[in-house]
Amino acid sequence: MELHILEHSLKVASIEKEGIQICTHFAFNFFFSYVLKMCSS
């Protein structure tokens, strides 16, 4: 039973890690494009 809980925790942790990476990737792209627009105008 404990092993099952541990596996579930690892899956949740890896999903959260991927989610954080995706969010930071989108935020970085948005910020970078915003900065480029400000520089070009």
N, C-alpha and C positions, 0 to 999 in steps of 0.2 A: 504493500500500500504506500509506504513512504517513497519507494522508487517511482511509483506512478506520479505522486505529487511533485517530486523533483523534476521528472521529465516535463510535466506541465509548466512548472516554473521556468525551466530553460526555454521552452517554446515561447512563452509569454515574453521573456526577456529578449529573445532574438527578434520577435515581432516588434517590440517597442524600439529596439535598436534600429531596425530597418525604417520604422516610421519616423524616428528622429532624424535619420540621415536624409530621408525623402523631404521632410519639412525644412531642414536646414538648406538642402539643395535648392528647393523652390524659393525660399527666402533670399538666399544668396543671389540667385538669378534675377529675382525681382529687384533687389537692391542695386545690383550691378547695372541692369538695364536702365534703372532710374538715374543713376549717377552718369551714365553715358549720355542720356537725354539732356541732363542738366549741363553737361560739359559742351555738348554740341550746340545748344541754343544760346 
